[in-house]
């Protein structure tokens, strides 16, 4: 679990280190808000991905055989 946390921190902080945003959750394509969220309405990572980029819905619905 510690290693996973370190990897997520590294990934989420890349846009900050590059100077694109001030906070990880400000990066449009980041999952940081989901991991930092305490919202009761966030049922799954899938819903968060759909909010960020609707093309993920197509991949989810069509499955690996479609691509």
Helices and strands as residue ranges (DSSP letters): H 2-17, G 24-26, H 32-36, H 45-52, H 55-62, G 64-66
